[in-house]
């Protein structure tokens, strides 16, 4: 639609009318709020004025204000489509602002809106085009033919489960997919009729599975889901976790054994090394102990120099370690 501003003189009593439009286009997503602008260029107060908002050629009453009285405080006549969803900017009336806000917009709200000041000299009219874009969401029960899918487990063992995704009475023709919990599309066996779709798949992994139906033409998408637990050896996820735990436990055990052996060898080596010279050392009890080993006394008993203590053989000391 070409944007333009033009001045048209029409006979309304003795005063011409100023028509501006369609010069503004407002685009919003469905279910969001839309502000339709309408302001006098003179910025004069319209608190005691009248302004009227209507939609399309059908002239549906959207919002009517008359010196403080409007549809939200007692005035009657508002079209059912807009009842309870339209507000104005009370604090901006003194600045000539007659803009309105349509709350929770619907696709049906799209169209051409007209804002009229019938008591101004000259009468002023402003046009706004509103476009409400559809969102892809669940519209089952809202639009005829918007179907809901189902997903069931037909058969199962400890290693696998057979899933079935079904859609009935869907029009227009739907796109149906089976997905895993990560949103990956799974290859499935499909049977399709005019208004009926069935998908079958055998799964071998514990996961969440979804049956997703999409009907782009009516911006409808719905889904059903189920959780499948695979307990057998075929569950690669659980098996890999179990194998990982065993490997980690084995490695930790081996490290502990090596550390214990190294500590034992160090202690034994210290015990068997004995004095470093021909002179005896003082033991922890203050007793002098002679040399443990000499060529002549190998594998035999050796007596301490003070005669108070007899040492065992080297082989027996090794056995004690």
Buried (B, 14 or more C-beta within 10 A) or exposed (E): EEEEEEEEEEEEEEEBBBBBBBBBEBEBEBEEEBBBBBBBEEEEEBEEBBBBBBBEEEEBBBBBBBEEEBBBEEBEEBBEBBEEBBBBBEEEBEEBBBBBBBEEBEEEBBBBBBBBBBEBEBBBBBBBBBBBEBEEEEBBEEEEBBBBBBBEBEEBEEEBBBBBBBBEEBBEEBEBBBBBBEEEEBEBEBEEEEBBBBBBBBBBBBBEBBBBBBBEEBBBBBBBEBEBEBEEEBBEEBEEEEEEEEEEEEEEEEEEEEEEEEEEEEEBEEEBEBEEEEEBEEEEEEBBBBBBBEEEBEEEEBEBBEEEBEBEBBEEBEEEE
